Amino acid sequence: MEKEIFGVVADIKNLSALFESISFTYISRSENVEADRLAKTVLRNPSSSFTLMLSELGHL
């Protein structure tokens, strides 16, 4: 898990560099259950990301 978090932080740094302005806000896990579940699902199976996103939005 520790190696995984370094990859996530690296991705955040790389992607945030693409924006002129960006901010981050702490949200507790208890208030972010659905996003946490989706993120874990995508990390386990990255190839399903787009399909998962559409199904969660009610488009499939």
MODELLER restraints for C-alpha pairs under 7 A, 6 or more apart:
rsr = mdl.restraints
at = mdl.atoms
rsr.add(forms.Gaussian(group=physical.xy_distance, feature=features.Distance(at['CA:16:A'], at['CA:22:A']), mean=6.77, stdev=0.5))
rsr.add(forms.Gaussian(group=physical.xy_distance, feature=features.Distance(at['CA:42:A'], at['CA:48:A']), mean=6.76, stdev=0.5))
rsr.add(forms.Gaussian(group=physical.xy_distance, feature=features.Distance(at['CA:42:A'], at['CA:49:A']), mean=5.51, stdev=0.5))
rsr.add(forms.Gaussian(group=physical.xy_distance, feature=features.Distance(at['CA:54:A'], at['CA:60:A']), mean=6.06, stdev=0.5))
